[in-house]
Amino acid sequence: MLRSSVDSVVVVPGASRRSLWPWRIERRPDPERIGLYRISAVLLGLAVSLAVAPLFTSTPPAEFYSAVWLGTFGSTLGMSNVLTIAMPLILAGLAASIPYRLGLWNVGIDGQMLMGAWTATAVAFAMPQAPGFLMIPCMMLAGMIGGALWIIIPTFARIVLGVSEVITTFLLNFVAVAWVAYWCTGPWYPKSSAGGVRAEPLPAQGELGKLDIQGVVVSWGILIAIALPFVFWAAFRFTRWGYEITMIGDNHRAGRYAGMNVRRLLVTSMLLGGLLAGFGGTIYMMGTSGQLSTGLTNNTGFNGLVIAVLAGSNELAVLALALIYSLLLAGGGSLGIVGVDSDLVFAIIGITLIFGSFGEAYARLRLVRTKSSRVPPESTTKEAPWTINSSH
């Protein structure tokens, strides 16, 4: 019989190993200047797309850039167009941004804008002889109420029944278009129509006046649109309501534990989003076309949602990005005049927005080099915690 015993196991160290990628991605512990990163990324994307775009069109580069310049900063007409486009975009961005703070998606901004404009039109037609100082405030108030009422059903479905607000707000857009189309082709159909689905023009005293700054002509509503982001920026930082919205947006459970009425704040944010959308549709109608139509919004609501997401619910970033987006739309319109294909214009906008999403990622994440790219060698000898006995 043979008996043997092994008291330890000797491990021969292998060659030191190297990690294949000596970097890692981690979250920034306390991201700062997020808005600056986002806006800088959008501007970089705009510069890159405009630099590359002439390579994909037969339009000479000089004519290409001249059209962009004249359609934006290079003429008073271009600047007027930029500010006119920006007015509803700013309010649409705010209408999406405030619910987004609480994780809610208001996809029905176009419908809320239409219903706000419809309600304001109904008020104007109900008091056609009223003076302007009475009719204009009544129309604005009616527009805000109309937009807020249009979002009540999605809000109720989300808070009480748990139905996704994305579905309900989106589908109500089609209902709003059909509702406005009925009134524009029926009771409010203009007696002398030149085509299009439009209602009778508003009474003259119900239209907003024009602001003329060195030849740049734009509706007075632009002043309201520019002021509101500053108002909400201050409200979210210096009021109890804003503090509660911000805290619940970060953590619903923490808000409930702190005694906050989470349901009430969710309802408030949704109604405020609808109110701002309805107000945006109203002042845009009063300051531009002067009459209700199904094409009033022209997808402004979806553009506002994109702006709100890129801005990260920062109201001042909403203002800045809405102005940049307006430059893209105005410049794209002038490019169409010189024969540039609309697909290329959409590509320029898309590349710019993609860069904006990169800026969002860079604002929250960072690339960190590991301390050493070598994996530390293991111990050369390990004492075995067991004894191997074999007998025959």
C-alpha positions in Angstrom: 0.0 0.0 0.0 1.4 3.4 -1.0 0.4 6.6 0.9 1.4 10.1 -0.3 0.5 13.5 1.0 0.6 17.0 -0.6 0.6 19.9 1.8 0.7 22.8 -0.6 0.0 23.7 -4.2 2.5 25.8 -6.1 1.1 28.0 -8.8 3.4 29.1 -11.5 2.7 32.7 -12.4 1.9 33.4 -16.0 3.0 36.4 -18.0 1.5 39.7 -16.9 -1.7 40.5 -18.7 -2.6 43.9 -20.3 -6.2 45.1 -20.5 -7.3 45.6 -24.1 -8.9 49.0 -23.5 -7.2 51.2 -20.8 -10.2 53.6 -20.6 -13.6 53.4 -18.9 -16.8 55.4 -19.2 -18.3 56.7 -15.9 -21.0 59.1 -14.9 -20.0 62.6 -13.8 -20.5 62.8 -10.1 -22.0 66.3 -10.3 -22.4 67.4 -13.9 -21.9 71.1 -14.3 -22.6 73.4 -17.2 -24.9 70.8 -18.8 -26.7 73.4 -20.8 -23.4 74.8 -22.1 -22.4 71.4 -23.4 -25.7 70.8 -25.1 -25.7 74.2 -26.9 -22.0 74.0 -27.8 -22.6 70.5 -29.3 -25.6 71.8 -31.4 -23.5 74.7 -32.7 -20.7 72.4 -33.6 -23.1 70.1 -35.4 -24.5 73.1 -37.3 -21.0 74.2 -38.3 -20.0 70.7 -39.5 -23.2 70.1 -41.4 -23.0 73.4 -43.2 -19.4 72.8 -44.0 -20.1 69.4 -45.6 -23.5 70.2 -47.2 -22.2 72.0 -50.4 -20.4 68.8 -51.4 -23.8 67.0 -51.9 -25.5 69.6 -54.1 -24.9 71.1 -57.5 -25.5 74.6 -56.1 -22.2 76.6 -56.1 -20.8 77.0 -52.5 -20.9 80.8 -52.8 -24.6 80.7 -53.7 -25.3 78.1 -51.0 -23.8 80.2 -48.2 -25.2 83.4 -49.5 -28.7 81.9 -49.4 -28.2 80.8 -45.8 -26.9 84.2 -44.8 -29.6 86.2 -46.5 -32.3 83.9 -45.1 -31.1 84.4 -41.5 -28.8 87.2 -40.3 -28.1 88.8 -43.6 -31.4 90.7 -44.2 -34.2 92.2 -42.2 -36.6 89.9 -43.9 -34.5 86.9 -42.8 -34.4 88.1 -39.2 -38.1 88.7 -39.2 -38.7 85.2 -40.4 -36.3 83.7 -37.8 -38.1 85.5 -34.9 -41.6 84.6 -36.3 -40.6 80.9 -36.4 -39.1 81.1 -33.0 -42.2 82.5 -31.2 -44.3 79.3 -31.3 -41.2 77.1 -31.0 -40.2 78.6 -27.6 -43.7 78.1 -26.2 -43.9 74.5 -27.6 -40.5 73.8 -26.0 -41.7 75.0 -22.7 -45.0 73.0 -23.1 -42.9 69.8 -23.4 -40.2 70.8 -21.0 -42.3 71.2 -17.9 -44.0 67.8 -17.9 -40.7 66.3 -19.0 -39.2 67.4 -15.7 -41.5 64.8 -14.0 -40.9 62.1 -16.6 -44.0 62.8 -18.6 -44.1 63.1 -22.4 -46.5 65.7 -23.9 -46.6 64.5 -27.5 -49.9 66.3 -28.1 -48.6 69.9 -28.4 -49.8 70.3 -31.9 -53.4 69.4 -31.0 -53.3 71.7 -27.9 -52.1 74.6 -30.0 -54.9 74.0 -32.5 -57.5 73.8 -29.7 -56.2 76.9 -28.1 -56.4 78.8 -31.3 -59.9 77.4 -32.0 -61.1 78.5 -28.5 -59.6 82.0 -29.1 -61.3 82.2 -32.5 -64.6 81.3 -31.0 -64.3 84.1 -28.4 -63.3 86.6 -31.1 -66.3 85.6 -33.3 -68.6 85.9 -30.2 -67.6 89.5 -29.5 -66.8 91.0 -33.0 -67.5 94.6 -31.9 -65.4 94.5 -28.8 -62.4 96.9 -28.6 -58.9 95.5 -28.9 -57.9 96.1 -25.3 -60.7 93.8 -24.3 -60.7 91.2 -27.1 -57.0 90.4 -27.1 -56.8 89.5 -23.4 -60.0 87.5 -23.7 -58.6 85.6 -26.7 -55.3 84.8 -24.9 -57.1 83.6 -21.8 -59.5 81.5 -23.9 -56.5 80.0 -25.8 -54.8 79.0 -22.5 -58.0 77.4 -21.2 -58.5 75.6 -24.5 -55.1 74.0 -24.5 -55.3 73.0 -20.8 -58.8 71.4 -21.3 -57.4 69.4 -24.3 -54.9 67.7 -22.1 -57.2 66.9 -19.2 -58.2 63.5 -20.7 -54.6 62.3 -21.1 -53.8 63.5 -17.6 -56.7 61.7 -16.1 -55.9 58.5 -18.0 -52.2 58.7 -16.8 -52.8 59.6 -13.2 -55.9 57.5 -12.4 -55.8 54.6 -14.9 -52.1 54.4 -15.6 -52.5 54.8 -19.4 -49.4 56.1 -21.1 -49.7 59.8 -21.9 -47.6 59.3 -25.0 -50.4 57.4 -26.7 -53.3 59.5 -25.6 -51.7 62.9 -26.3 -50.5 61.8 -29.7 -53.8 60.4 -30.8 -55.7 63.5 -29.7 -53.6 65.5 -32.3 -55.7 63.8 -35.0 -58.9 64.6 -33.2 -57.9 68.2 -32.9 -57.1 68.5 -36.6 -60.5 66.9 -37.6 -62.3 69.2 -35.2 -60.7 72.3 -36.6 -61.2 71.1 -40.1 -65.0 70.8 -39.5 -65.3 74.4 -38.3 -63.0 75.7 -41.1 -65.1 74.0 -43.8 -68.5 74.4 -42.1 -69.7 77.1 -39.7 -66.6 79.4 -40.1 -66.0 78.8 -43.8 -65.0 82.1 -45.4 -67.4 83.5 -47.9 -64.7 84.3 -50.4 -62.2 81.4 -50.1 -59.1 81.1 -52.1 -58.5 77.5 -51.2 -57.2 75.8 -48.2 -58.9 74.7 -44.9 -59.2 78.1 -43.2 -61.7 80.0 -41.2 -63.0 83.5 -41.6 -60.3 86.1 -40.7 -60.2 87.4 -37.2 -61.7 90.8 -36.5 -59.0 93.5 -37.0 -59.0 94.5 -33.4 -58.2 90.8 -32.4 -54.8 90.8 -34.2 -51.6 91.5 -32.4 -49.7 94.5 -33.6 -46.3 94.4 -35.2 -43.0 95.4 -33.6 -40.6 97.2 -36.0 -36.9 97.2 -34.9 -34.7 98.7 -37.6 -36.7 97.1 -40.3 -37.1 93.7 -38.5 -40.9 93.3 -38.3 -42.3 90.7 -35.9 -45.4 90.2 -33.8 -45.4 91.7 -30.3 -45.9 88.1 -29.1 -42.2 87.5 -29.5 -41.6 89.6 -26.4 -43.9 87.3 -24.3 -42.3 84.2 -25.8 -38.8 85.4 -24.9 -39.8 86.5 -21.4 -41.5 83.3 -20.3 -38.4 81.1 -20.2 -36.8 83.5 -17.7 -40.0 83.5 -15.6 -40.1 79.7 -15.4 -36.3 79.5 -14.9 -36.7 81.7 -11.8 -39.8 79.9 -10.6 -38.1 76.5 -10.7 -35.1 77.9 -8.7 -36.7 80.3 -6.2 -40.1 79.0 -5.3 -41.4 76.1 -3.3 -43.4 74.8 -6.2 -40.3 74.7 -8.4 -38.3 72.9 -5.7 -41.0 70.2 -5.3 -41.2 69.7 -9.1 -37.4 69.4 -9.3 -37.2 67.0 -6.3 -40.0 64.7 -7.5 -38.6 64.7 -11.0 -35.4 63.3 -9.5 -37.1 60.7 -7.3 -40.8 60.2 -6.9 -40.4 58.1 -3.8 -38.3 60.7 -2.1 -40.9 63.3 -2.8 -43.7 61.2 -1.3 -41.5 60.4 1.8 -41.0 64.2 2.2 -44.7 64.7 2.3 -45.2 66.2 -1.2 -48.4 65.7 -3.1 -46.9 63.9 -6.1 -50.2 63.4 -7.9 -51.2 67.1 -7.6 -47.8 68.2 -9.0 -48.1 65.7 -11.9 -51.5 67.1 -12.8 -50.3 70.7 -12.5 -47.3 70.1 -14.8 -49.5 68.4 -17.5 -52.1 71.2 -17.3 -49.4 73.8 -17.5 -47.9 72.2 -20.6 -51.3 72.2 -22.3 -51.9 75.8 -21.2 -48.6 77.0 -22.7 -49.2 75.1 -25.9 -52.7 76.6 -26.3 -51.2 80.1 -25.6 -48.5 79.5 -28.2 -51.1 78.6 -30.9 -53.2 81.6 -30.0 -50.5 84.3 -30.1 -49.0 82.7 -33.3 -52.4 82.9 -35.0 -53.1 86.4 -33.8 -49.7 87.7 -34.9 -49.1 86.0 -38.2 -52.0 84.5 -40.3 -54.8 86.2 -38.5 -57.1 83.2 -39.1 -57.5 79.7 -37.9 -56.4 76.8 -40.2 -55.5 73.1 -39.9 -51.9 73.9 -41.0 -51.4 76.5 -38.2 -48.8 74.4 -36.2 -46.8 72.8 -39.1 -45.3 70.2 -36.7 -44.2 72.9 -34.3 -45.2 70.6 -31.4 -42.9 67.8 -32.4 -40.0 70.2 -32.9 -40.7 71.7 -29.5 -40.5 68.2 -28.0 -37.1 67.7 -29.6 -35.9 71.0 -28.2 -37.1 70.2 -24.7 -35.3 66.8 -24.7 -32.1 68.4 -26.0 -32.4 71.2 -23.4 -32.8 68.8 -20.6 -35.7 70.8 -19.1 -33.6 73.9 -18.7 -35.8 76.8 -19.6 -33.0 79.1 -20.8 -31.6 76.3 -22.9 -35.0 75.9 -24.4 -34.9 79.5 -25.4 -31.4 79.2 -26.9 -32.1 76.0 -28.8 -35.4 77.3 -30.1 -33.6 80.2 -31.6 -31.0 78.0 -33.2 -33.7 75.6 -34.5 -35.4 78.7 -36.0 -32.2 79.6 -37.8 -32.1 76.1 -39.3 -35.7 76.3 -40.5 -35.4 79.8 -41.9 -32.0 79.0 -43.6 -33.5 75.8 -45.0 -36.4 77.7 -46.5 -34.0 80.1 -48.3 -31.9 77.1 -49.6 -35.1 75.7 -51.2 -35.4 79.0 -53.2 -32.0 78.5 -54.8 -32.7 74.9 -55.7 -31.2 72.9 -52.9 -33.1 69.7 -52.3 -35.3 69.6 -49.2 -33.8 66.2 -48.3 -30.4 67.9 -47.8 -32.0 70.5 -45.6 -33.5 67.8 -43.4 -30.1 66.1 -43.3 -28.5 69.3 -42.1 -31.1 69.5 -39.3 -30.7 65.9 -38.5 -26.9 66.1 -38.2 -27.2 69.1 -36.0 -29.6 67.3 -33.6 -27.4 64.2 -33.5 -24.5 66.4 -32.4 -26.8 67.8 -29.7 -27.5 64.3 -28.4 -23.7 63.7 -28.2 -23.5 66.9 -26.2 -26.1 65.5 -23.8 -24.0 62.3 -23.4 -20.8 64.2 -22.8 -22.5 66.4 -20.2 -23.4 63.4 -18.1 -20.6 60.9 -18.9 -16.9 61.1 -19.1 -14.0 59.0 -20.4 -11.5 58.1 -17.7 -8.1 56.5 -18.1 -7.5 53.6 -15.7 -4.5 54.0 -13.3 -2.7 51.1 -14.9 -3.3 49.2 -18.1 -1.5 46.1 -16.5 -3.5 43.6 -14.5 -1.6 43.1 -11.1 0.1 39.7 -11.0 -1.3 37.0 -8.7 0.6 35.6 -5.8 3.2 33.0 -6.9 2.4 30.5 -4.1 -0.8 29.7 -2.4 -1.2 27.5 0.5 -3.8 24.9 -0.3 -6.6 24.7 2.3 -6.8 21.0 1.9 -4.5 17.9 1.9 -4.6 15.4 -0.9 -4.3 11.8 0.3 -4.2 8.9 -2.1 -3.9 5.3 -1.1 -3.7 2.1 -3.2 
